[in-house]
Structure formats: structure tokens, C-alpha cells
Amino acid sequence: MITLDTRNGATRALITGGAQGVGLAVARQLVDEGCKALVLLGRSEAKGRAAVAELEKKGAEAIFISADLADPAACLAAVETGVTRFGSLNALVNAAASAARGSLVETTPDMFDEMFAINVRGPFFLMQGLVKHLLAKGQAGSIVNVLSVNVHGGQSFLSSYSASKGALATLTKNVANAYRRNHIRCNAVLPGWMDTPGEADTQARFHGAGADWLAKAEAAAPMRQLVKTHEMAGLITYMLSPQSGVMTGALVDYDQNVPGIIGE
């Protein structure tokens, strides 16, 4: 078991997309590893209430905040709410994102702006809020951003999505470099194709995929599965924890396909 206690007390985490998918998987893992205070950000009140109830049964104190990541004021307010409720926050996982489809020629200005507002501006101001809090308190902290293997170029129908994740990759390194002497670490995980409720919705909405999309996808995958959120949550928890030592500014691919390799 990874111990999540830091030099400044127990881990208190804010997780975007914390009511489902990657975010909820990370919240579960954090609680299993000893985290007792979590702020979950999302849009669905119903999913948020269910997630809070589940985590409280596991012995944690959790709150859900319904917030639009495209709104910087809402992001900063969420950090303040967490600090007020728990006394401090020292961990952030930016797991929520928009994965709307659109090639270079299909993407409208509104689509582009919405993608960057959710995938870049939201994480930027959440990190700003947390880092300001940590600097004011003189405390250490850890941030993990969930990116995508599309950072390496991306599929043709993921033009603005790939660009937004590339921007967040650069921001990850910038924050890591800027605050390393304050013992604030910032890393990122770059997952490949994932098995999540959100991906199921995306497959149906944008690709007309049927209920068997997952079975077909996994049958064709090298390791006969897509990325599982509960497996990746272990890596994210490790990267958040003191067990990962001085690790900062790392962009870690989490996939069964190797970028830059053509063929088998």
C-alpha cells in the first residue's frame, strides 16, 4: 500500500471528473490508500451524490461540487471551497475533459474555444488556485494531469482535442519547473484508448457504434483489452504520493501501442 501522508499532513485531494470514469477510479484508489478528504468536481449532481455516498461508506469525507470547467471563477471557487471545508488541499487530479470530435477542416471556432476552455483553461486555473494556496501556506503538493496519447499527434478527427492536450502537456512541464523549489510537483499520464462510460457515449454519438463496441475493440487490441480506469488509478495515486519522490514534469504514456513505432 502506498502511504499518502505528506510532510504537511494527510492528503486532501481535489479531483475533476470525480463522479465517474478515471476521476472516480482515482478517488476510490486514494481512499483505499488512506486519503480521507476529497473534493469531487463534475456536472451531474446525481452521479456526484452517488460517488460521495460510496466514498463515505469507505470511511472518507467527500463533497461534490457541480462546476463548469470552462469558467475560471468556478474553478478557483472550488479550490476555496475545498480549503474552507478541509483546512487545506495538497493534491489535484485534472481528469475531466471534452473529447468532442472534429478534424482540422470540420472544427468551428466555437468548437475550438469550448475544447480549450474545458481542457486547458479549466486545469490552468485549478492549478493556479491550488498553487497559490500551497505557496501561501508554505506547503508541498502534487498535481497529476490526465492527458492522452494524442499528444504525440493524434487522429485526424481529433484535431482540436489533440492540440488542447498538447497545450496541457506543455503547461504540466511549465508548472513542474516553476514550483519544484517549493516542493510542488506536477506530472501527467497519457492514456490510450480507454474503457469508460464517457467513451461508450462517444462511440455511440460520433461513430454510430453498437453495444458491442468494447468487445470488438478489445478483440483487436494487442493485449486484448482497452485501458482500464482502476488499473491506471494506481499509477496516478503513486505519482501523487511521496513514494514517487522527486518525480516532476514527467509525461508518462499509458498504452499498449508505442508512439513512433510503425507496424509490429
KEKE-3310 file (N, C-alpha, C; in steps of 0.2 Angstrom, whole numbers, plus 5000, padded with zeros to 4 digits):
npx = (5004:5003:5008:5000:5002:5009:5023:5016:5004:4989:4984:4974:4963:4958:4948:4944:4931:4927:4916:4914:4921:4938:4941:4933:4938:4951:4948:4943:4954:4963:4956:4957:4971:4972:4968:4957:4950:4941:4937:4926:4924:4912:4898:4886:4874:4867:4876:4887:4882:4880:4893:4899:4892:4897:4911:4910:4906:4917:4924:4929:4929:4919:4915:4904:4905:4896:4902:4907:4920:4925:4923:4933:4931:4923:4931:4942:4934:4930:4942:4944:4932:4936:4947:4941:4933:4941:4952:4964:4971:4981:4983:4979:4970:4968:4956:4945:4938:4934:4930:4926:4923:4931:4939:4953:4947:4934:4932:4924:4925:4918:4918:4932:4935:4928:4933:4946:4943:4938:4948:4960:4960:4952:4959:4971:4967:4963:4975:4982:4974:4976:4991:4993:4987:4995:5008:5005:5004:5016:5017:5020:5015:5005:5002:4993:4990:4978:4981:4983:4987:4986:4993:5005:5002:4990:4973:4965:4952:4953:4957:4957:4956:4968:4977:4973:4977:4990:4994:4991:5000:5012:5010:5010:5024:5029:5023:5029:5042:5042:5039:5046:5056:5048:5043:5032:5025:5022:5015:5010:4999:4997:4985:4980:4967:4952:4942:4928:4913:4911:4918:4910:4898:4903:4907:4895:4888:4897:4902:4893:4893:4888:4881:4891:4903:4915:4919:4923:4933:4942:4945:4953:4964:4981:4984:4972:4963:4956:4962:4960:4951:4953:4965:4974:4972:4980:4993:4992:4989:5001:5010:5005:5008:5021:5029:5033:5044:5056:5050:5045:5037:5035:5029:5020:5017:5003:4999:4996:5001:5015:5022:5028:5032:5031:5020:5023)
npy = (4994:5011:5025:5039:5050:5066:5077:5088:5083:5073:5068:5078:5079:5086:5082:5083:5078:5068:5060:5050:5037:5040:5049:5045:5032:5035:5042:5032:5024:5032:5034:5020:5020:5028:5041:5054:5065:5072:5082:5082:5086:5090:5088:5082:5081:5070:5059:5064:5064:5050:5046:5052:5046:5033:5034:5039:5028:5020:5026:5039:5057:5067:5079:5085:5096:5104:5110:5121:5118:5127:5139:5150:5157:5148:5137:5142:5145:5132:5127:5135:5132:5119:5121:5128:5119:5108:5113:5113:5110:5098:5091:5088:5082:5083:5076:5077:5080:5087:5077:5079:5077:5081:5086:5096:5103:5103:5108:5121:5138:5140:5127:5124:5134:5130:5117:5121:5129:5120:5109:5115:5129:5127:5117:5125:5136:5129:5123:5135:5140:5130:5130:5144:5143:5133:5140:5151:5144:5138:5125:5108:5100:5090:5087:5079:5078:5072:5067:5062:5050:5056:5067:5065:5068:5063:5057:5060:5065:5071:5084:5097:5093:5085:5096:5103:5095:5094:5107:5107:5097:5104:5114:5107:5103:5116:5121:5112:5115:5128:5127:5118:5120:5124:5113:5108:5097:5092:5082:5071:5059:5049:5042:5029:5022:5021:5011:5018:5025:5037:5035:5026:5033:5042:5034:5029:5041:5048:5039:5030:5017:5001:4992:4982:4988:4988:4975:4972:4981:4977:4964:4967:4973:4974:4968:4963:4971:4987:5002:5001:5010:5008:5001:5011:5021:5017:5020:5034:5038:5034:5043:5055:5053:5054:5043:5043:5052:5063:5065:5075:5085:5074:5066:5053:5039:5029:5015:5002:5003:5009:5024:5031:5019:5010:4998:4980)
npz = (5000:4996:5005:5009:5017:5019:5021:5027:5033:5031:5014:5005:4993:4977:4964:4947:4936:4945:4948:4940:4929:4925:4935:4946:4949:4953:4964:4972:4973:4980:4992:4997:4999:5010:5010:5016:5014:5001:4987:4974:4958:4945:4933:4934:4946:4952:4949:4956:4970:4971:4970:4981:4992:4991:4993:5006:5013:5013:5022:5020:5020:5009:4997:4984:4970:4959:4944:4930:4920:4911:4916:4924:4936:4943:4944:4953:4964:4968:4973:4984:4991:4995:5003:5013:5018:5022:5028:5021:5005:4996:4985:4967:4954:4937:4929:4921:4905:4888:4874:4861:4844:4828:4814:4807:4796:4799:4812:4821:4826:4838:4843:4844:4854:4865:4867:4871:4882:4892:4892:4894:4899:4911:4919:4920:4929:4940:4944:4946:4957:4967:4968:4972:4985:4991:4991:4999:5011:5013:5010:5003:4988:4976:4959:4946:4929:4918:4902:4885:4873:4861:4862:4855:4842:4836:4830:4815:4816:4828:4830:4837:4850:4851:4850:4862:4872:4870:4873:4887:4891:4889:4898:4910:4911:4912:4924:4933:4932:4937:4950:4957:4967:4977:4982:4975:4965:4948:4937:4923:4915:4900:4893:4882:4871:4880:4892:4897:4904:4898:4886:4880:4877:4868:4857:4853:4850:4841:4832:4829:4835:4841:4855:4856:4855:4863:4865:4852:4850:4860:4856:4845:4850:4855:4868:4871:4878:4883:4890:4907:4920:4933:4934:4929:4939:4950:4946:4945:4958:4964:4958:4963:4976:4990:4988:4975:4975:4969:4957:4944:4931:4922:4908:4906:4896:4894:4888:4876:4864:4855:4854:4839:4834:4819:4813:4818)
capx = (5000:5006:5006:4998:5003:5014:5026:5011:4998:4986:4982:4967:4963:4953:4948:4939:4928:4927:4910:4914:4927:4945:4941:4930:4943:4957:4945:4942:4961:4965:4953:4960:4977:4972:4966:4951:4946:4941:4933:4925:4921:4908:4892:4880:4873:4865:4882:4891:4879:4882:4900:4901:4890:4901:4917:4909:4905:4924:4927:4932:4924:4919:4910:4904:4904:4894:4905:4909:4927:4926:4923:4939:4929:4920:4937:4945:4929:4930:4948:4942:4928:4939:4951:4937:4930:4946:4958:4969:4971:4988:4983:4975:4970:4963:4954:4939:4940:4930:4934:4922:4926:4932:4946:4955:4943:4927:4931:4922:4928:4915:4920:4939:4935:4925:4938:4952:4941:4937:4954:4966:4959:4950:4965:4976:4965:4963:4982:4983:4971:4980:4997:4993:4986:5001:5013:5004:5004:5022:5016:5021:5009:5006:4997:4993:4985:4977:4981:4981:4992:4985:4998:5010:5000:4983:4970:4963:4946:4954:4962:4957:4957:4975:4980:4972:4981:4997:4995:4991:5007:5017:5008:5012:5031:5030:5021:5034:5049:5042:5037:5049:5059:5043:5041:5026:5026:5017:5016:5005:4998:4995:4982:4977:4960:4950:4935:4925:4906:4911:4920:4904:4894:4907:4907:4888:4887:4901:4904:4887:4895:4883:4883:4897:4910:4920:4921:4926:4939:4947:4947:4958:4969:4987:4984:4965:4959:4957:4965:4955:4952:4955:4972:4978:4972:4986:4999:4990:4990:5008:5013:5003:5011:5028:5033:5036:5050:5057:5047:5041:5037:5035:5023:5020:5012:5000:4995:4999:5004:5021:5022:5034:5034:5026:5020:5024)
capy = (5000:5017:5029:5046:5055:5070:5081:5093:5080:5068:5070:5081:5080:5089:5078:5084:5072:5064:5057:5044:5036:5040:5053:5041:5027:5038:5044:5026:5022:5037:5032:5014:5021:5032:5048:5054:5071:5073:5087:5080:5091:5087:5091:5078:5081:5063:5055:5066:5061:5043:5045:5054:5041:5027:5036:5040:5021:5018:5030:5046:5063:5069:5083:5086:5102:5105:5116:5121:5119:5132:5145:5151:5158:5142:5133:5145:5144:5125:5126:5139:5128:5113:5123:5130:5113:5103:5116:5114:5105:5097:5086:5089:5077:5085:5070:5079:5083:5086:5073:5080:5075:5087:5087:5102:5107:5102:5111:5128:5142:5139:5120:5125:5138:5126:5112:5124:5131:5114:5105:5119:5134:5124:5114:5130:5140:5125:5123:5142:5141:5126:5133:5150:5141:5130:5145:5155:5140:5135:5118:5104:5097:5086:5088:5075:5080:5066:5069:5057:5048:5060:5072:5064:5069:5062:5055:5066:5068:5074:5089:5102:5089:5084:5102:5105:5090:5096:5113:5105:5094:5110:5118:5102:5104:5123:5121:5107:5118:5134:5127:5112:5123:5125:5106:5107:5093:5092:5076:5069:5052:5050:5036:5027:5021:5019:5009:5022:5027:5043:5033:5022:5038:5045:5029:5029:5048:5051:5034:5025:5011:4997:4990:4978:4991:4987:4968:4972:4985:4973:4959:4969:4976:4969:4965:4961:4975:4994:5005:5001:5016:5006:5000:5017:5024:5015:5024:5041:5038:5034:5049:5060:5052:5055:5037:5045:5056:5070:5065:5080:5086:5068:5064:5045:5035:5023:5012:4996:5005:5013:5030:5031:5013:5008:4990:4976)
capz = (5000:4996:5010:5006:5021:5017:5027:5029:5035:5026:5008:5004:4985:4973:4958:4942:4933:4950:4949:4935:4925:4928:4941:4952:4950:4957:4971:4976:4975:4985:4999:4999:5001:5016:5009:5020:5012:4994:4983:4968:4953:4939:4931:4936:4953:4953:4949:4962:4976:4972:4972:4988:4996:4990:4996:5013:5015:5013:5028:5019:5020:5002:4994:4977:4968:4952:4941:4923:4920:4906:4920:4929:4943:4946:4946:4959:4969:4970:4977:4990:4995:4997:5008:5019:5021:5025:5031:5016:4999:4994:4979:4962:4948:4932:4925:4917:4898:4882:4869:4855:4838:4824:4810:4806:4792:4802:4818:4820:4831:4844:4845:4846:4860:4870:4869:4875:4889:4896:4893:4896:4904:4917:4923:4922:4934:4946:4946:4949:4964:4972:4969:4977:4992:4994:4992:5005:5017:5013:5010:4997:4985:4970:4954:4940:4924:4913:4895:4880:4869:4856:4862:4850:4835:4836:4825:4810:4818:4835:4829:4842:4856:4852:4852:4868:4876:4869:4877:4894:4892:4890:4905:4915:4912:4915:4932:4937:4933:4941:4958:4960:4973:4983:4983:4972:4959:4943:4932:4918:4912:4894:4892:4876:4871:4887:4893:4902:4902:4893:4879:4877:4874:4862:4852:4850:4847:4835:4827:4827:4837:4845:4862:4856:4853:4868:4864:4846:4851:4864:4852:4841:4854:4856:4875:4872:4882:4882:4896:4912:4924:4940:4934:4929:4945:4954:4943:4946:4965:4965:4956:4968:4983:4991:4985:4968:4976:4966:4950:4942:4924:4918:4904:4906:4891:4897:4882:4873:4857:4857:4849:4835:4831:4814:4812:4823)
cpx = (5004:5004:5005:5000:5009:5018:5021:5004:4995:4984:4975:4967:4957:4953:4942:4937:4927:4921:4909:4920:4933:4945:4939:4935:4949:4954:4945:4949:4964:4963:4956:4967:4978:4970:4959:4947:4947:4936:4932:4921:4917:4902:4886:4879:4871:4872:4887:4888:4881:4889:4902:4898:4894:4908:4916:4908:4912:4927:4930:4926:4925:4914:4910:4902:4902:4897:4907:4916:4929:4926:4928:4936:4926:4926:4941:4941:4929:4936:4947:4937:4931:4944:4947:4934:4935:4952:4963:4968:4979:4989:4978:4975:4965:4962:4949:4941:4934:4934:4929:4926:4926:4939:4947:4950:4935:4926:4929:4925:4925:4917:4928:4939:4933:4930:4944:4950:4941:4944:4960:4965:4956:4955:4970:4974:4964:4970:4984:4980:4975:4987:4998:4992:4992:5007:5012:5005:5011:5022:5018:5015:5010:5000:4998:4988:4984:4976:4979:4987:4992:4990:5004:5008:4992:4979:4967:4957:4946:4958:4963:4958:4964:4979:4979:4976:4988:4999:4995:4998:5012:5016:5011:5020:5033:5029:5027:5040:5048:5041:5041:5053:5055:5040:5034:5027:5020:5019:5010:5005:4995:4991:4980:4970:4958:4943:4932:4917:4906:4913:4914:4899:4897:4906:4900:4886:4890:4902:4898:4888:4889:4886:4889:4903:4916:4923:4925:4933:4944:4949:4953:4964:4975:4987:4977:4961:4961:4960:4959:4957:4955:4963:4976:4978:4978:4992:4998:4991:4997:5011:5011:5007:5018:5032:5036:5042:5050:5054:5043:5042:5037:5029:5024:5015:5010:4996:4999:5002:5010:5022:5029:5036:5028:5026:5022:5032)
cpy = (5006:5022:5036:5051:5059:5074:5086:5090:5076:5072:5072:5083:5083:5085:5080:5078:5066:5059:5051:5043:5036:5043:5049:5035:5029:5040:5037:5023:5026:5035:5025:5015:5026:5039:5049:5060:5072:5078:5084:5085:5088:5091:5088:5078:5074:5059:5057:5064:5054:5042:5047:5049:5035:5028:5036:5033:5018:5022:5037:5051:5066:5074:5084:5093:5102:5111:5115:5123:5125:5139:5146:5152:5152:5137:5135:5144:5137:5124:5129:5135:5122:5115:5125:5124:5109:5106:5117:5108:5104:5092:5088:5084:5080:5080:5072:5082:5083:5082:5074:5079:5081:5087:5094:5106:5107:5106:5119:5132:5141:5132:5121:5129:5134:5120:5115:5126:5125:5110:5109:5124:5132:5122:5120:5134:5135:5124:5130:5142:5137:5128:5139:5148:5138:5135:5149:5151:5138:5128:5114:5102:5094:5087:5082:5077:5073:5069:5064:5056:5053:5066:5071:5065:5069:5060:5061:5069:5070:5080:5094:5099:5087:5090:5104:5101:5092:5102:5111:5101:5099:5113:5113:5103:5111:5124:5117:5111:5124:5133:5121:5114:5124:5118:5105:5103:5093:5087:5075:5062:5053:5043:5035:5026:5018:5016:5013:5023:5032:5040:5029:5027:5041:5040:5029:5036:5050:5045:5029:5018:5008:4995:4985:4981:4989:4980:4968:4976:4981:4967:4960:4972:4971:4965:4963:4965:4982:4996:5004:5006:5013:5004:5006:5021:5023:5019:5032:5042:5038:5040:5055:5059:5053:5049:5039:5050:5062:5070:5071:5082:5080:5068:5056:5042:5029:5019:5006:4997:5009:5018:5030:5025:5011:5000:4986:4975)
cpz = (5000:5001:5008:5010:5018:5022:5030:5031:5029:5019:5008:4996:4982:4966:4953:4938:4939:4952:4945:4932:4928:4935:4947:4954:4954:4964:4975:4978:4980:4992:5001:5001:5007:5016:5012:5018:5004:4992:4976:4964:4947:4938:4933:4944:4956:4954:4955:4968:4977:4973:4979:4993:4996:4994:5004:5016:5017:5019:5026:5019:5013:5001:4987:4975:4960:4949:4934:4923:4915:4910:4925:4936:4947:4948:4952:4965:4972:4975:4984:4994:4998:5003:5014:5022:5025:5028:5026:5011:4997:4988:4974:4956:4943:4927:4920:4910:4893:4877:4862:4849:4833:4820:4810:4802:4795:4808:4817:4826:4838:4847:4848:4853:4866:4872:4873:4882:4894:4897:4895:4901:4911:4922:4925:4928:4941:4948:4949:4956:4969:4973:4974:4984:4995:4995:4998:5011:5018:5013:5003:4994:4979:4965:4948:4935:4919:4906:4890:4876:4862:4856:4857:4843:4835:4830:4821:4813:4826:4835:4835:4849:4857:4853:4859:4873:4876:4873:4885:4896:4893:4896:4910:4916:4915:4922:4936:4938:4937:4948:4961:4967:4979:4985:4981:4965:4954:4937:4928:4916:4905:4892:4884:4876:4877:4887:4899:4899:4897:4886:4876:4874:4868:4856:4849:4847:4841:4830:4826:4830:4841:4851:4862:4854:4857:4866:4857:4847:4855:4860:4847:4844:4855:4863:4876:4877:4881:4889:4901:4918:4931:4940:4933:4935:4950:4952:4946:4954:4967:4963:4960:4975:4984:4989:4979:4969:4973:4959:4949:4935:4920:4914:4903:4901:4895:4892:4880:4866:4859:4852:4845:4831:4825:4813:4818:4825)
residu = (MET:ILE:THR:LEU:ASP:THR:ARG:ASN:GLY:ALA:THR:ARG:ALA:LEU:ILE:THR:GLY:GLY:ALA:GLN:GLY:VAL:GLY:LEU:ALA:VAL:ALA:ARG:GLN:LEU:VAL:ASP:GLU:GLY:CYS:LYS:ALA:LEU:VAL:LEU:LEU:GLY:ARG:SER:GLU:ALA:LYS:GLY:ARG:ALA:ALA:VAL:ALA:GLU:LEU:GLU:LYS:LYS:GLY:ALA:GLU:ALA:ILE:PHE:ILE:SER:ALA:ASP:LEU:ALA:ASP:PRO:ALA:ALA:CYS:LEU:ALA:ALA:VAL:GLU:THR:GLY:VAL:THR:ARG:PHE:GLY:SER:LEU:ASN:ALA:LEU:VAL:ASN:ALA:ALA:ALA:SER:ALA:ALA:ARG:GLY:SER:LEU:VAL:GLU:THR:THR:PRO:ASP:MET:PHE:ASP:GLU:MET:PHE:ALA:ILE:ASN:VAL:ARG:GLY:PRO:PHE:PHE:LEU:MET:GLN:GLY:LEU:VAL:LYS:HIS:LEU:LEU:ALA:LYS:GLY:GLN:ALA:GLY:SER:ILE:VAL:ASN:VAL:LEU:SER:VAL:ASN:VAL:HIS:GLY:GLY:GLN:SER:PHE:LEU:SER:SER:TYR:SER:ALA:SER:LYS:GLY:ALA:LEU:ALA:THR:LEU:THR:LYS:ASN:VAL:ALA:ASN:ALA:TYR:ARG:ARG:ASN:HIS:ILE:ARG:CYS:ASN:ALA:VAL:LEU:PRO:GLY:TRP:MET:ASP:THR:PRO:GLY:GLU:ALA:ASP:THR:GLN:ALA:ARG:PHE:HIS:GLY:ALA:GLY:ALA:ASP:TRP:LEU:ALA:LYS:ALA:GLU:ALA:ALA:ALA:PRO:MET:ARG:GLN:LEU:VAL:LYS:THR:HIS:GLU:MET:ALA:GLY:LEU:ILE:THR:TYR:MET:LEU:SER:PRO:GLN:SER:GLY:VAL:MET:THR:GLY:ALA:LEU:VAL:ASP:TYR:ASP:GLN:ASN:VAL:PRO:GLY:ILE:ILE:GLY:GLU)
# end
